[in-house]
Amino acid sequence: MKTIKRHIALIIDDNEPTRTLLARILDQELDVLSVLAPSCDSALSLARMREFDIILLDLLMPGIGGQALLAEIRQHTPNARTPIVIVSVVGDKATVDACLAAGANAYHHKPVRRADLVATVKAQIASRGKPNTTAR
């Protein structure tokens, strides 16, 4: 069987329909395989185990929350340089600025505009280069 190199995303959101929607968008539009994390704890475990090609992160998460998770991913995982796109209903300038200062590469407000999200993810993956893993 032939192996195909695909980019792999980590999607972190406690809302299952949102995780599924984001994964579907990335798969259909960009042929990106998604790993889904429903909590900060599971996301941090996954981020510590492997390097992803891109991470989509919700801010309003139970546990340590999205902003603290962003800092943990940047400081204590192999994803220190992985592009991270915030996807959140929170949109005040102070929060956006704080996330970008903490290492987020881009910020999208929910509900996301499909074309805008696809363009952002495509650009961030392109800036990253080749896939980090091989998937079937």
Secondary structure as UniProt FT lines:
FT   STRAND          8..12
FT   HELIX           16..30
FT   STRAND          33..37
FT   HELIX           40..49
FT   STRAND          54..57
FT   TURN            63..64
FT   HELIX           66..76
FT   TURN            78..81
FT   STRAND          84..88
FT   HELIX           93..101
FT   TURN            102..103
FT   STRAND          106..109
FT   HELIX           114..128
//
